[in-house]
């Protein structure tokens, strides 16, 4: 296709007659750095043009036609959050219209739970648990029930008392120092580079000789599981001339041997150098020594179904064998084992760029106080300004990981006596109370009835910018999904993007600018925001 005027047409079709939905991806990938950088669709259209609003059907086609998973950046690579908002505009509009219809009670045959949520009407004798999401086979077990029942009991007691979990006294902090200060930011970046960061779950490299390419702190990293099923992480750098051994074009798969695409040096799944074409060319120099040219390993760990890696280790300053012990404490490991988090499968991942400090998007996963103001859908499904909080300190008693539990509207029905205690775990405790874990330092890890949702924020080279990566996992292998199931995943992921990216994230640049331009401004965390108080203590621990 050479005629530039024909390009926008492809954005309106479910299928481009030439290349299908992949053309949109090609255009974004090829031209994002071009002169029309503000346009998230194509450099030939301005940001305000109609072509900027990519129909959601196109993205659903990307999902429906997918042959490998996870689907990477279905809305385009490294979007600005404003671009994503524009792309989701029509889907948002339709969703909000449906919400308005349900609020008026005008939708026929509305199930009792939906009628209660949206029209605030109770149905006499209704089984409200029948409207809850049925749990995955991964969490339908007695160990999960043991975790969830005490939480639900505590939640019901708080709701009856018309209050929420308030563990700490209010805290104030200088906004500029917290989010904009260059010295603090430099220390945070160093922490990211030299400490264990979450990089996936066990199923990402599930089988023998499985591999996955990830990027952390600007570095390309190769994750593998060798023939003995041991987990490894390596610098994804050939020891010959620095080429990536595993590239973006095939970031995941299964291979006993990884061959560098430049000169065909070959490495095993355990990182060993197996073959060098014309090895005589590298004789007679002790510094070359092919016996010591294996891939460079990185500190890594597999803990309770989660994968962790250090991107830029400082072996002089840190004992990584000791640090492994504090990745997740014993109680948190038990919970992740009960939830079988490592047996979920990555379905889709989307990256975006935000014009704010990396801590601001993570803060949005720290309270339910803002639901009424910001989230038209969440405020109908979850209780506003009601939550539970739990801490998972390290072995020295310092703040490390934590969990905020969001309460579904069914908890109010439990408190009112409309759901008997015999049904508080029906169909699952997670159907009524949603565990939202915060994993040090930058990862929101939500366990939901049908999988997990992971959001990570990474700093770039300046305090006022970050990259957010959002990944949806399913309890079932998506390779077995039919087209309709894949489109259902697309819709679910789109709804999550609507709530988090287009409602939460869109305001963060304004907040960062306020702290940048008004250095005296403070940020305040109330007693009803314990997860944020704890989290910011953890952030301060990173600076020590």
ABEGO torsion letter per residue (X at the ends): XABAAAAAAAAABABBAAAEAAAAAAAAAAAAABABAABAABAABBAABAAABBBAAAAAAAAAABABOBBBGAAEBGBBAAAAAAAAAAAAAAAAAAAAAAAAGABBGBBAAAAAAAAGBBBBGBBAAAABBBBBAAABBAAAAAAAAAAAAAAAAAAAAGBBBBABBBBBBBAAAAAABAAAAAAAAAAAAABBBBAEBAAABABBGBBBBBBBGGBBBBBBBBAAGBBBBBBBBBAAAGBBABBAABABEBBABBBBAAAGBBBBAAGBBABBBGAAAABGBAAAGAAAABBBBBBBBBBGGBBBBBABBBAAABBAAAAAAAABBAAAAAAAAAAGAAABBBABBBBBBBBBBAAAAAAAAABAAAAAAABAAAAAABBBGBBBBBBBBBAAGBBBBBBBBBBBAAAAAAAAGABBAAAAAOABAAAABBBBBBBOAABBBBBBAAEBBBBBBBBBABAABBBBBBBBBBABBAAABBAAAAAAAAAAAAAAAAAAAAAAAAAAAAAAAAAAABAABBBBBBAABAAAAAAAAAAAAAAX
